[in-house]
Amino acid sequence: MKKEYKVILVSMSGVRVFNEKLLKTGLTLPGFVDRSRVIASLPSLGLLTLAAHTPDAWEVIYRELDAYTDDDIADILNEKPNIVAFSALTSRINETYELAAQFRKQGVTVVMGGLHVSALPDEAIAHADAVVQGECEMLWKILLKDYESNTLKALYSSLTEPKMAFHLEDSKVPAYDLLDISNYNRLTIQTTRGCPHDCHFCAASRTISDYKKKPIKLIKKELDKIFEIWDNPFIELADDNTFVDKEWSKDLLRLFTNYKMKWFTETDISIACDDELLELLAKSNCMQVLIGLESVNFDSIKGLDGGWKSKQFKNYSKAIDKIQSYGITVNGCFVLGFDSDTKETFRETEQFIRESHLSDVQITILTAFPCTDLYQQLKNEGRLLTDYWDKCTLFDVTYQPKNFSVEELEDEFQNLMTHVYSDEMVIRRKEIFKQTLLNRKKFIAT
């Protein structure tokens, strides 16, 4: 079919850190740098999904903009697109608004979507011709049809129009063939959307959609497509919590055992309670699970999600050991800066990391993302810093802490980062990582 229109999908990729002292320190910390590179190199699964749902009359081009130049902008304009559609996280939304202004000045229609835009559509509408809030698959086709008929609306929302909520059984295989696979060290698939655990600092449970699971047969189609374009791929699941439904998860893992691949995902500590699930994880060659341990301070944990995490708190160390005994490495994620945290919390966090057998560690600063309970709380208390979107990096302070000055929290975090990613601790965790992988052999062999 002849292509009558052209849309360029632009992912505002890359990782930013504004704290100059931390940035300079971070450049020397292998664990921090390695994970940052992985995140920066991931393609935008949301935009590739949109590409798959784009009508045949439209030509689709996919671009990623990290450190971009005037030449990059000129290249996009030279394509003479009808629409440039942006997806951006909060930390890069101001850059996105600036770019949008340049394209609109040249007469190009600009569309925006993603987590930040879904949280604050009224803000984004001032910088775009159309904004997509929530799930985009059904809305995208309507938006393009409206463009063709010159009836484009300012807002398309699956949150205010429930009939526009997407059913994952209607999913299409993301347009992986738009990618130059040589530019990536892993690809993403989504098996679940949303999360039922309503943590007060997290937007995953409400910004885009309710928790839902994709049919196993459709996940198989996505894996088959990836294997068409890439031998022995590394897969990262774009899930907020893959193993909420343990029985469905086991069917997913049985599917994964049929593929020669390594993979990674995020989940919660409750997987330690299910031996069958852990054995399937090992047999499916899962390399690592990232688990939000969140804090070593019980006062910070107990009010986090209505009490769900606090029930697991005392068993953290045993649960980590149990998971890793099956050959699954655990990346423990900690958040610093809760109102219950003090300087002692930083010492205790370092001590826990040293004494536990975690194979990997991720530490971040509590961040007030829009559309979260945390954001609303801090806004009501007048504690949000002004004009802080650029600092929503997970490594910069976005609010006035309760027990620190902004500078004190930054300094404590920098010190902890330096200790956690010291040569000594990185080497120790690498040894744990290797030993954990050796544990897997007995499960793969059976």
N, C-alpha and C positions, 0 to 999 in steps of 0.2 A: 504493500500500500504506500502511495506517495506521502511523504512527510510534509504537511502543510505548515506546521508550527515547530518551534524549537524552545525547549526549556533547559536551562543549565542549573543543576542541583549543586549547591555550594556548601560544603561542610567546613565550618570554622574550627579546624583541628588544632592540636597542640596543647601543651601544658605551660602555664605561666606561674611564676612566683614573684611577688612584689617586694618582699622583705629582702633587701640587698644583702644583709649579713647572712641570712639563711641561704640565699641563692649562691653566694660565694662558697659557703660551706658545703652545700648540696652538690656542687660540681665535683667534689672529691669523695662523695659517699656512694659506693658502687650499688648497694641495694636500692637506694632511693633513685639513682639515675637510671638503673635498669628498668624498674617498674614504670618510671615516667616515659621512657622511650617506648615501652610496650603500649601504653595508653595512647601516646601521640601517634603511633603507627597504625592504630585500628581504623578501618574504614567506617563510615557512617552507615550503620545497618538501617537506620530509619530512612535515609535518603535512597539507599539501594532498594528498600521495600517500596517506597513511592515510585521508583522507576519501574518496578514490576507491575504496578497498578496504573501506569500511564497509558492512555488510549493510543492506538496504532498511528493516529494522525500526527502524533508528536514525536519529534526526534529528541532523545534525551542524552545529555552530556553530564558527566559527574566530575566535580573538581573538589580538591581539598586545599584550603588556604591556611597555612601556618604563618610563617614569616613571608608575607607577600610584598610585591613591588608594584610600581606603576605599570610595568610590563605585564604582570599577571592580570591586572585590571583591563589593560588594552587588549590582551588576548581574548578575554571574555567578551568584550564589546565587539571585537572583530568577528566573532561568531554570529553576530546580529540575532541574539535571542529575543524571543517574544517575552519570556519570563525568566528572571533569575530568582531561584527559591533558596533561601538560607535556612540552615539549621545551626543553632549555636547554644552552648551552655551559658550560664549566667556570666562567667568570668570573661567571656568574649563578646557579650552582647553589645557593649558600647562600640567596639570595632565594627560589629555587624551593622549597627545603625549608621556609622560613618560611611561604610562602603555602600550601603543601600542608598544614601543620599546622592552619591556619585552616579550610580546607575540610573536612578530616577531622573536626575538632571539631564541624562542622555536619552530620556524617553523610554527607558526599559521598565516594564512592570516588575515590581518586587513583591515577593511573597515570603513570609516568615513563619516558622514553626519550631517546635522543640520544647524542652522543659521550661525554660524561662518565659518564652512567649505564651505558653499554656497557662503559666502561673499569673502573668501580668499582661493579658491581651490588650488592655486599654493603653498601656505604655507603648507597646509595640506598634499599635495601629497608627501612632503619630509618625512612624518611620517607614511604613510599608503601604502598598496599595491593597494588600489583603493579608490577613493573619489567620492561621489555622491553629485552633486550640484543641488539645486532646489527641485522640486517635485520628490519623489522617487518611487511612486507606479509602474509606467511602467518600469523605469530604473532598479528596483530591480530584476525583473524577468530576464531581459537581463543579468544583472551582474551575477546572479547565474548560468545561462546557460553558460556564458562564463567561469566561474570557472570550471564547469563540463567538459568543452572541453579544459581546459588549455589555454584559450585565454583571460584571464582577462586583461582589459585595466586600465590605471591609472585614467582616468576621465570619468564619466558618467554624462551628464548635460542636464537638461530640459530647461536651459536658453540659451544655445548655439544651442540646437536642438529643435526648437519649436514643432516639431511633437511628442516630448516626454512629452509635457505638459499634465497634467492629467485632465480629465473631471470628475467632482464630481458625475455625474450620474453613473459612473462606480465604485463608492465607495463600499467597502466591510465593514462589521461590524468589528471593531477592535477586536483583540483576547483578550477580557477581561477575558476569562477563563484561561489565563496564570497567572492571579494574585491570590494571597492569599488575598481575600477581607478583611480579618480581619486587614490587615496592613494599610488600607486607611480610611480616614474620608470623602472622596468624590471621584467621578470619573469624567472623562472629556469626552465630545463629541465635535466635531467640526461641526458647522452648516454653517459657512462662512470661506473663506480663503482669506487672504490679506486685504488691506484697500485702498479705493480710495483717502483718505485724506493724502496728501503727506507731513507730518510734517518733518522738516529738521533733527530732531534728531532720527527719528524712521526708523527702517529697515523693518517694517512689509509690507510696500506697494511695496517693490521691491525685497527683498532677495529671496523669495521662489516662489511666483507666483503673477499674477494679482488678483484683487478682483473677487471672484466668490461665488455662493451660492449652497448649497447642496439641492437636491430635498427633499421635505418634507417626501415623502414615505420612503426614505432611513434613514432619521433621526428617523422615527418611528421604523424601524428595530433595530437601535442601542439602543433606549430606551427599547424596548421589551427585548433585550438581557441583558441589565443591570438589569432589573427587574426579570429576571430568576435567577440571582445569588445574588441579594441583595434586601431585603425588605426595603421600605421607604428610597431610596438613596438620597444623596445630590449630585447634578450635577453641575459641573463648566464648562461653555462653553469655549472651547479653541479658541475663536474668538478674533480678534483684534477690531472689531466693529460690533456687531450683527445686529444693527437696522439701517443700512444705507438705505436699501430698505424697507420703512415702510409698503408697502402693502404685500410684501413677509413675513415680520416679523410678521404681524398679523396672517397669516396662520400658522406660526411656533408656535405662542402663543396659538392659538386655539388647536393645537396638544398637547401642554404642559398641557392644562387644563384637559386633559383626564388621567393624571398620578398623583398619589399621591406622590409628591416629592417636595423638596425644591431645589432652584437653584440660580446660580450667573452668571453674565456675565459682559463684558466691552462694553461700548457704548459711545456716545457723548451727549452733553447737549441738542441737538435738539429734543430729545424725549419729552421734556417738552411741545412742541408745538402740540402734537398729543394726545388728550384726549382719543380717542378710544384705542390707543396703550397702554396708561397708565392703563386704566381699564382692558385690557387683561393681562397686567403684573401682576396686583393685583390678578386677578382671577386664574392665572396660578401658583400662590404661589412663585413668584420671591422674594427672600429674600433681594437681594442687586444688585445694578448696580455700577460698578466702572467707574467713568467719569473723563477723563483727562481734568481738568480745567487748568492745566499746570502752570499758573502764575497769580498773582494779579497785576503784572506790565504790563500795556498795551503796553509799548514799547517792551517787550519781546514777547507778544502775536502777535502783528500785522505783524511781518515778519515770523511767524512760519510755515504757510501752505498756503501762497498765500492770506491770508486775511479771510479764512473761520471762524476760531475761533474768530477773532477780532469782527465779527458781533454779536457774542453771548455774548461778554465780559460784557457789562453793565447790562445784565439780569441774571448774575450768581445766585445771592441770590434769586431772584424771581423764577427762574427755579428750584433751589434746593427745595424750599418750595412747588412748584407745584408738582414735582415728589413725594415728601414724603407725600403730602396730599392724595395720592392714596395708601399709605401703602408700598411704595417701598423705602427702605433705600438707601441713596446715600453715596458712598465712594469717597470723592473728592481727586483726585491725583494732587499733585503740584510738579513741577520740579524747583530746585534752582540752580543758577550758570550761567544763560544766560549773555551775554555780556552787556545787559542793566541793570542787577541786581546790586544793591548796598547793603550795610548793612541795609539801610532803607527797602529794599524789604523783608528782613527777618522779620523785625518788622511788616510790613504791612501784611505779610502772616499770622503771628500769630494772628494779630488783626482780619483779615477776618475769620479765623477758629473759633476764640472765638465768634464773632458776628453772624456768620451764624448758621444755624440749621443742619449742616452736621451730619449724624449719625456715620460716620467713616471718617478717614483721612489717606492718604498715602503720605509721602514726600520722595523725592529722589533727588539725585544730577545729574545734566546734565551729560550724559555719552556719550563718543565718540565711539559708536559701528562702526565696519567696514562696509563699503558699504552704509553709510549715507551721506547726504549733509554736516552735521556737521563734520563728520570725515574728509571729503575732504577739507572743509574750514580750519579746524585747522591744518591739515597736510600742506596745502599750506602756512599757516602763521607761520609754525614752532613751534606750541604751544602744540603739543602732547607730553606727557611724554613718556620716553623710556620704552620698555618692560612692558607695563601696562595691558596686557590682564587679568591677575589675579585680577585687580582692577575694572573690568567691572561688578561691583556688584550692581550698582545704589546707593551705599552708600559710595563710595570712589571716589576721584578726579583723573581724567585721563588726565588732560590738564592744561595748565597755564591759570587761569582765567584772565579776563580783568581788573576787579576792585578789585581784592584780590590777596594776595599770596595764594599758595596752602594751607598753614597752616591756614590762616585766613578764607578761605572758609570752611575748615574742622571744625574749631571752631564755626563759625556761624551756620553751619548745626547741629552740636552737641547740641548747645544751643537751637536751635529751636526744635530739636527732644525731648529734655528734657522737654521743656515747653508744646509741643503739646501732649505728652504722660504722662504728670503729672497725679497724682491720681485725682486731681480736674477735669481736662478736660476729662479724660477717664470716670469718673463717670457721668459727664454731658452728654457725648455722648451716654452712655448706656441708660440714661433716655430718650433721644431723640429717640434712637433706639426703645425702648419699646413703646413709644407713637406713633411712626410711624407705627409699626405693628398693633396697635389698630385701626389706620385709615383704615386698609385693610378690617376689618370685614364687613363693609357696602358693599364693592364690591364683596366679596366672597359670601355674603348672597343673592345677587340678581341673 
